[in-house]
Amino acid sequence: MVALVGCKKKNPVTEIAAGQSGISVVETDLTDLADGWHQWRGFSGDGVAPDGEIPVTWDPASDFKWTAKIPGRGHGSPIVVGDLVVVATAVKSDDQFRMLAFDRESGQAKFDTVIHRGGFPNPNDIHPKATYANSTVAGDGKYFYLATFNNERVYVTAVDTVGEIVWQNEIGRFVSKFGYAPSPVLYKSLLIVAADNGGGGYLVGIDRISGEIAWRIARGNVDTYSSPVIANIGGRDELIITGGDQMVGYSPESGEVLWQTPCISEATCGTAVVSGNKIFASGGYPDKETVCISEGKKVWSNRTKVYEPSLVTDGVHVFAVSDDGIAYCWRAEDGQEMWKKRLGGNFSSSPLLCNGNIYVADLSGNCYVFAAKGDGYEQIAKNRLRDDCYASPAVASGRLYFRVGLGSGDSRQEELICIGEAQTNADE
């Protein structure tokens, strides 16, 4: 158990050891998912897309292949699995959590499934900037998986490719300070979900076919918001997550703690990224730090804070765009700052790296494209999306997918856009 400290009403976590559950972890071939964007931050969970032809510049009037309206609100990013683009949303006016799927080629609606009716958190328990649907869906080609905060608990739901609910399971109670944010990740036959909270945080490994809990371990009593990432480091699979003033590496097969290193801050939002044996992450609140860790020890760190957006690395350099609009480049080996550039505006979206370029959208609906290089900031393009963009992009088969907002206040409408060739409108 990782000891975190908090002061909220406590809900003791009932731990389940991997051997106790009777559920076996089975090797699963996920390589077919590599040509899509099947979970938060893509196939490797690091925001790096396979090199290929994708748009660098575009005009909303002519280069949106299709657009589709999304009811309600959500900050979860789109994913692309097979022929479908899938997002989650919360429609407060109807008291519904929903999962929506659109045809990858045309943008036509394929299913719209109600995951929960009612049970929304108290608005005082949600950050004013957040939504009730912050998590990104994960898909394995057979099912789509979503974690939601509902009726003071975290539920995980599996939906098949035609929108039918296959199973739904409560994985634990949740005491909210600012809402629920982590996105689930796939590992072999498991789905792994984080739920750090002031009442009693936990990590859970769930059998993807049955929905039964394979293991659950406690993480203490701190409100923190990062999603886990899985990487193979030195020949060993590790589940890595920040928060609670530390970075921790777990066995994704059992939940066993492999190492833990004090760093960053109590609350973090970004997801760690990995290159070779080095792990990079940033945050947070109330402290601030960007850090590189290897073999459980700090290699370098600085006092830069990149709170909501995650980092991205090409293995040679580490790139970031901070919440307040400053782009950074550090040398991965030793953390030397190579350059920084004020872009302006504010950012929540995490960057995407493809073809040696970094794509990142701001909260005013602009997408910056700049070169992933260490000898100075080079802007390739500044493109218009819509009026805002909180979610991070997905990329598949040469196309970019963004979840954006049009308008403001009560008149704000969310939209899914596919940037590629000729414009169509999926709602016509």
CORBELHU-V747194 format. One record per residue. N is the residue number from 1. PSI is psi in whole degrees, 0 to 359 (999 if undefined). Layout:
BEGIN
N|PSI + N|PSI
END
This chain:
BEGIN
1|136 + 2|124 + 3|107 + 4|157 + 5|139 + 6|180 + 7|12 + 8|172 + 9|131 + 10|141 + 11|96 + 12|134 + 13|126 + 14|108 + 15|147 + 16|116 + 17|150 + 18|320 + 19|338 + 20|327 + 21|334 + 22|7 + 23|126 + 24|143 + 25|123 + 26|139 + 27|135 + 28|131 + 29|111 + 30|9 + 31|334 + 32|343 + 33|351 + 34|339 + 35|4 + 36|212 + 37|79 + 38|354 + 39|177 + 40|122 + 41|20 + 42|191 + 43|317 + 44|1 + 45|21 + 46|6 + 47|9 + 48|124 + 49|149 + 50|142 + 51|141 + 52|170 + 53|112 + 54|156 + 55|143 + 56|319 + 57|152 + 58|161 + 59|122 + 60|334 + 61|340 + 62|344 + 63|7 + 64|116 + 65|317 + 66|161 + 67|150 + 68|137 + 69|144 + 70|122 + 71|155 + 72|207 + 73|152 + 74|151 + 75|358 + 76|142 + 77|158 + 78|151 + 79|160 + 80|116 + 81|122 + 82|234 + 83|8 + 84|146 + 85|126 + 86|137 + 87|161 + 88|153 + 89|161 + 90|123 + 91|93 + 92|326 + 93|332 + 94|2 + 95|49 + 96|133 + 97|131 + 98|152 + 99|131 + 100|143 + 101|142 + 102|149 + 103|131 + 104|327 + 105|320 + 106|340 + 107|2 + 108|142 + 109|134 + 110|319 + 111|159 + 112|99 + 113|128 + 114|118 + 115|318 + 116|149 + 117|123 + 118|185 + 119|18 + 120|147 + 121|156 + 122|135 + 123|332 + 124|344 + 125|9 + 126|135 + 127|140 + 128|332 + 129|343 + 130|180 + 131|178 + 132|352 + 133|73 + 134|341 + 135|148 + 136|140 + 137|152 + 138|145 + 139|146 + 140|11 + 141|339 + 142|313 + 143|159 + 144|138 + 145|137 + 146|135 + 147|131 + 148|150 + 149|112 + 150|134 + 151|41 + 152|24 + 153|161 + 154|127 + 155|147 + 156|133 + 157|137 + 158|131 + 159|137 + 160|182 + 161|356 + 162|8 + 163|8 + 164|135 + 165|125 + 166|315 + 167|159 + 168|132 + 169|134 + 170|131 + 171|351 + 172|163 + 173|162 + 174|120 + 175|114 + 176|138 + 177|309 + 178|8 + 179|184 + 180|138 + 181|327 + 182|149 + 183|145 + 184|154 + 185|152 + 186|142 + 187|116 + 188|236 + 189|9 + 190|157 + 191|130 + 192|131 + 193|134 + 194|148 + 195|61 + 196|134 + 197|160 + 198|346 + 199|344 + 200|100 + 201|162 + 202|159 + 203|141 + 204|134 + 205|126 + 206|135 + 207|124 + 208|334 + 209|314 + 210|337 + 211|2 + 212|149 + 213|122 + 214|322 + 215|153 + 216|129 + 217|146 + 218|148 + 219|13 + 220|199 + 221|61 + 222|139 + 223|110 + 224|160 + 225|5 + 226|149 + 227|149 + 228|162 + 229|149 + 230|133 + 231|154 + 232|116 + 233|117 + 234|31 + 235|2 + 236|132 + 237|133 + 238|141 + 239|119 + 240|135 + 241|147 + 242|169 + 243|154 + 244|34 + 245|29 + 246|164 + 247|137 + 248|139 + 249|128 + 250|160 + 251|120 + 252|344 + 253|331 + 254|344 + 255|3 + 256|137 + 257|125 + 258|323 + 259|161 + 260|139 + 261|124 + 262|131 + 263|170 + 264|264 + 265|177 + 266|309 + 267|130 + 268|157 + 269|322 + 270|159 + 271|135 + 272|153 + 273|153 + 274|139 + 275|117 + 276|237 + 277|14 + 278|139 + 279|132 + 280|138 + 281|165 + 282|170 + 283|190 + 284|219 + 285|135 + 286|345 + 287|175 + 288|137 + 289|142 + 290|135 + 291|150 + 292|129 + 293|139 + 294|132 + 295|38 + 296|7 + 297|149 + 298|131 + 299|315 + 300|162 + 301|162 + 302|179 + 303|24 + 304|140 + 305|118 + 306|98 + 307|294 + 308|311 + 309|149 + 310|167 + 311|174 + 312|147 + 313|147 + 314|8 + 315|335 + 316|320 + 317|157 + 318|130 + 319|150 + 320|153 + 321|118 + 322|165 + 323|326 + 324|18 + 325|29 + 326|125 + 327|138 + 328|151 + 329|124 + 330|150 + 331|128 + 332|326 + 333|314 + 334|2 + 335|7 + 336|132 + 337|121 + 338|322 + 339|163 + 340|151 + 341|127 + 342|118 + 343|332 + 344|166 + 345|189 + 346|151 + 347|139 + 348|330 + 349|146 + 350|147 + 351|154 + 352|135 + 353|125 + 354|136 + 355|33 + 356|12 + 357|150 + 358|132 + 359|131 + 360|136 + 361|145 + 362|176 + 363|359 + 364|7 + 365|20 + 366|143 + 367|116 + 368|139 + 369|120 + 370|158 + 371|136 + 372|81 + 373|162 + 374|358 + 375|26 + 376|155 + 377|128 + 378|108 + 379|127 + 380|320 + 381|158 + 382|109 + 383|151 + 384|135 + 385|268 + 386|220 + 387|337 + 388|164 + 389|111 + 390|325 + 391|163 + 392|153 + 393|162 + 394|155 + 395|138 + 396|135 + 397|43 + 398|9 + 399|149 + 400|142 + 401|126 + 402|143 + 403|123 + 404|173 + 405|144 + 406|135 + 407|190 + 408|167 + 409|218 + 410|340 + 411|1 + 412|135 + 413|128 + 414|153 + 415|145 + 416|128 + 417|141 + 418|122 + 419|118 + 420|247 + 421|218 + 422|146 + 423|136 + 424|170 + 425|115 + 426|347 + 427|357 + 428|999
END
